[in-house]
Amino acid sequence: MRLLQCDNEDRFSLTEFFEGNIPKKYAIPSHRWGAEEVTLADLKNGNYKKMTDTCCIDKSNAVEYQHAINSMFRWYRDATKCYVYLPDVSRARSVLADNTNEFWESSFRKSESFRRGWNLQELIAPASVDFFCKDMEFLGDKFSLERHIREITGIPSKALRGSPLSEFSVTERMSWTKCHVSTYEEDKAYSLLGIFNVYMPVIYGEGKDNASARLREAVDKASKGYKREDFSITFSLYNTSEVQYFVAREDKLSKIHRVLQGDGSRRAVVLHGLRGIGKTQLSIAYAKRHKNDYSAILWLNIKDEDSVKRSFAQLAKQISREHPSAFPIGSQETKQNLDEVVESVKVWLSLPNNTRWLMIYDESDTPKLSSGTDPAAVDIRKFLPESYQGSIITITRSSEVSIGQSIQIRKFGNVRDSMEILPTMSR
């Protein structure tokens, strides 16, 4: 990484830093590269009049340029300040506009900078982003201009404010570039590398379709694990009762996702509430929305021990059918001992690299509690994989189940709560 340093006499010099030695405080610009840009060669030869990021990257060096493309999001994220120069926005009053603010806000919304493919990470990654017009007047930062930026780009406010990008689905993040254009068609995919925290070789000339396909593959590997093909199970909800017009509450879906998203280590939530309140339907909605985040989504009925063991037997058949070489499930497929089948599935779920599954335990309404004496109560812990990996949703009426973060599902408290779902119903 190269940075420009300015001395007390306003003279610039170029300083090179390597990973692990980059200064904690530096600023970074955001604007469109053009034919008139100062290059690294110009700077070294002393032939320059202005400074931009182009003079800090040697685009003629394929290795360096590839490293820069894959590091760009991190460089913007770690910058103390990002300055965005908008050459097509002016604060000068127009004879046709009664209000100066209305005039520059109109040109701000039309700025070509917001259509650039690379602009996406430059808006999201840095904690502090300041905007300047062509006259170098300060227009505002990404917080004071948040509404404008959100309406122009479609980037949610939460993303602009620094929420973890893993909280947003792959499809949603992909959609943020739908109106963007790039000088090179492949950049539409390359500019998303940091958004998905993935890395891949840059191959200009491969075309946007090939670049997008490689990006999808890299994202799938990152989200499901690099051995996903060894553990993937076809997504199906055949053994659940889905309500056709159920509308899930976004706040609950977001909370479930925040708890469960991670690196493959064990994450668990417990959805509890009255019968018929929508716990199962909420879980179905979550599974459908985030099915691409998991290598397998497995549904079990745990209302009693017989039901849960038979659910495990169904899972064993599916795993054996899709992965005939799976061990030790294949050898247990024809056996009648359901306890052995349960253990076989648990062992498979505990295998190294099989970390991206989601298990949903439904109807856990008679759980075994430390204070309970019900002989029919089910000890759910007996049916959890021993390894500390994967994600788990438990659906129950009991608020005393404590095998994950508790999320209570209540009735809508007032008219306002009910009104919040109307925009979703109209989609």
Buried (B, 14 or more C-beta within 10 A) or exposed (E): BBBBEEEEEEEEEBEEEEEEEEEEEBBBBBBBBEEEBBBBEBBEEEEBEEBBBBBBBBBEEEEBBBBBBBBBBBBBBBBEBBBBBBBEBBBEBBEEBEEEEEBBBEBBEEBEBBBBBBBBBBBBBBBEBBBBBBEEEEBBBBEEBBEBBBEBBEBBEEBBEEBEBBBBBBEBBBEBBEEBEBEEBBBBBBBBBBBBBBEBEBEEEBEBEEBBEBBBEBBBBBBBBEBBEBBBBEEEBEEBEEEEEEBBBEEBBBBBBBBBBEEBEBBBBBBBBEEEBBBBBBBBBBBEBBBBBBBBBBBBBBBBBEBBBBBBBBBBEBBBEEBEEBEEBBEBBEEEEBEBBBBBBBBBBBBEBBBBBBBBBBBBBBBBBEEEEEEEBBEBEEBBBEBEBBBBBBBBBBEEBBBBBBBEBEEEEEEEEEEEBEEEEEE
